[in-house]
Amino acid sequence: MSLAQALSFSNACVGQVRHNWTREEVRTLFRLPFPELIHRAASVHRQHFDSTEVQISTLLSIKTGGCPEDCAYCPQSAQSI
């Protein structure tokens, strides 16, 4: 499959969730240039998430604790104090 065919093939698949990939389709995706893969990943991400929002995460000292998240496994959780 040529690069032009690979690009047109992967254009048709952008945004679709699939579980029935053939080996040739996977090979075609692996042959795409890396910047093209990044562009396509960003395009799919923007279909499902607001591109202007940024998730901010913080790590607190275990000694100070008080993280607002309730992760039962995490010793930093305010609920575990």
Number of C-alpha atoms within 10 A of each C-alpha: 11 9 12 10 11 17 16 11 15 16 11 9 11 13 15 8 7 7 6 7 8 9 9 10 15 10 12 18 17 12 15 15 11 11 9 12 15 10 11 17 13 12 14 13 13 13 11 9 9 9 11 6 7 7 4 5 6 6 8 12 11 12 8 10 17 17 19 10 11 13 13 11 8 14 16 22 18 16 15 14 9
